[in-house]
């Protein structure tokens, strides 16, 4: 590890029990659900977040950085935070402030964070962090622009990342930004295609996993409020706009939290109750289906009728697609992490 590395290994203090600590690198377009996911990772005693990199997406880059800094401060964390790409690879930025509020945090007028982001660019930070922590787990909560740029700079990093948990896509179902596509993938489909074709060990968690009973319902919200800490109230308050937008968009009642759902499974893979491996391609040409995640659910890509279309993807590693989760367990994890007292050991 270089002297200038942004990712230092965890301290080993004398007299302390050594538990297995897993290293996470989180890439986010920090808005309200991202913030809750960050809280979960930063609070978990067996997770060390080595760095947070921010990308344009839900909100403009500067706002996403501000939101990440503020969330880390609420958690008492000094994790380094880095500014990344301020626009998709080939397209104009398209933000989701209508869903999360103009500040991405439910229009709660939170005070500015006390510290600033690091001077290093997020892509450099990703490369440094992956090289310094062989086997690191990458969790992506936004458009995949930063990750695609890092792969373009150094393709060898895909072999160093043990898991790449992608919150994105819509597996054989409708999307949340168009009938065909989920927002993170739709926002920068070219970047998504680079990542899905990279050979990385990808686990895909589509937005549909946060629907239905995965939403925080009235009772769930009350349970979080009952924890009665500033952090617990923050997790609900910053999602106030999302609560209304969810009803407007999907007709569903409750707070939708796709990023925390993905983070829950990143932390505990057994929360995903049904998964299977398939090749996944991303539509980058059609205006109608831009950003659609085409899952080869029947594994027929190599069939002579499909081979020519899928030829460029034949060497890609199949993606592990999660089809169902245990909603009770993911919500219990959130509650348990919010109930934790004091600093992490």
Secondary structure as UniProt FT lines:
FT   TURN            3..4
FT   TURN            14..15
FT   STRAND          22..28
FT   HELIX           32..43
FT   TURN            45..46
FT   STRAND          47..54
FT   HELIX           61..74
FT   TURN            75..76
FT   STRAND          81..83
FT   HELIX           97..100
FT   TURN            102..103
FT   TURN            106..107
FT   HELIX           122..132
FT   TURN            134..135
FT   STRAND          137..140
FT   HELIX           145..153
FT   TURN            155..156
FT   HELIX           157..160
FT   STRAND          163..167
FT   TURN            171..172
FT   HELIX           183..187
FT   HELIX           189..196
FT   TURN            197..199
FT   STRAND          202..205
FT   HELIX           207..210
FT   HELIX           212..214
FT   HELIX           218..227
FT   HELIX           230..237
FT   TURN            238..239
FT   HELIX           240..250
FT   HELIX           258..267
FT   HELIX           269..271
FT   STRAND          272..278
FT   STRAND          280..282
FT   TURN            290..291
FT   STRAND          293..295
FT   TURN            297..298
FT   TURN            301..302
FT   TURN            304..306
FT   HELIX           307..310
FT   HELIX           311..313
FT   TURN            314..315
FT   STRAND          319..325
FT   HELIX           327..339
//
